[in-house]
Amino acid sequence: MIKRMMHEPFYTSGTYACERLGLWAGWVSQVGSFSDCMPVWNEERNICLVFSGEEYTDRTEIDNLRAKGHEFDSTNASYLVHGY
């Protein structure tokens, strides 16, 4: 399925599977886009997020997450999982 969605050479893709949970996920995004960092994990690796698209968070929310000790790249979707 992923190969069928790779319409352009500037696309990237990935998959994640966890048989124990019965979970299989696949995604396609443009290289360098907001969601070109999937999947995203929290520090303990017990929460995972697969996100597609764009999201516009107020800068103060991002700063608050960092002040709580979370580590992420604020230029992509990697901070989203820490708001859970």
C-alpha positions in Angstrom: 0.0 0.0 0.0 2.8 2.4 0.9 4.4 2.0 -2.5 1.2 3.0 -4.2 1.1 6.3 -2.3 4.7 7.3 -3.2 3.7 9.5 -6.1 6.7 11.8 -6.1 10.5 11.3 -5.5 10.4 13.9 -2.7 8.1 11.7 -0.6 9.2 9.6 2.3 7.4 6.7 4.0 7.6 4.5 7.0 5.8 1.7 8.8 5.4 0.6 12.4 4.0 -2.7 13.6 3.3 -4.1 17.1 1.8 -7.6 16.8 1.2 -7.7 20.5 -1.3 -4.9 20.2 -2.6 -5.9 16.8 -1.3 -2.5 15.4 0.1 -1.9 11.9 0.5 1.7 10.6 2.0 3.1 7.5 2.5 6.7 6.3 3.7 8.9 3.5 4.8 12.5 3.8 6.9 15.0 2.0 10.6 15.1 3.0 11.2 17.9 5.5 7.5 18.4 6.3 6.1 18.9 9.7 5.1 15.2 10.0 8.4 13.8 8.5 9.5 12.4 11.9 7.1 9.5 12.4 6.6 7.7 14.6 7.1 9.9 17.6 7.8 8.5 21.1 7.9 10.1 24.5 11.0 9.7 26.6 9.9 6.5 28.3 8.8 5.0 24.9 5.4 4.0 26.3 3.4 6.5 24.3 3.6 6.6 20.5 2.0 9.0 18.0 1.6 8.6 14.2 0.5 12.0 12.8 -0.2 13.2 9.3 -0.7 16.8 8.3 0.1 20.2 10.0 -0.6 21.5 13.5 -0.1 25.0 14.7 0.5 25.2 18.4 1.0 28.5 20.3 4.7 28.9 21.0 4.0 29.2 24.8 2.7 25.6 24.8 5.9 24.4 23.2 8.0 26.4 25.7 5.9 24.9 28.6 6.6 21.4 27.4 10.3 22.1 27.3 10.2 23.7 30.7 8.7 20.5 32.1 11.9 18.6 30.9 10.6 17.1 27.6 13.1 16.7 24.8 12.0 17.2 21.2 12.6 19.1 18.0 10.1 22.0 17.9 10.3 22.4 14.1 8.4 19.1 13.5 5.6 17.0 15.1 7.9 15.4 17.7 6.5 17.7 20.5 2.9 16.6 20.0 3.3 13.3 21.9 4.4 15.2 25.0 1.1 17.1 25.2 -0.8 13.8 25.9 
